[in-house]
């Protein structure tokens, strides 16, 4: 269900998202969402980061990395005949999600929500 929790923590403002890895079961997640739905105060806490006036949303550091590359005068040049093959090379994407719990769908289908 998306990137690992650690990936979101690295780039998103604190307390700005809900991640399935933070819950032991689908029932726990559903109960938490129902709890948020019942409380405007708790729900709105997930949007408090917007009032920081820092202008930060998801900070992937893209522009900083691009600027650093544009100003790199080390003389190193990279060339890729097949950008798609380079982008999708082994080890580029991680598949070690769900804290080793296995396939999330299989895990959650064994759990019934009361």
Buried (B, 14 or more C-beta within 10 A) or exposed (E): EEEBBEEBEEBBBEEBBEBBBEBEBBBBBBBBEEEBEEEEEEEEEBEEBEEEEEEEEEEEEEEEEEEEEEEEEEEEEEEEEEEEEEEEEEEEEEEEBBEEEEEBEEBBEEEEEE
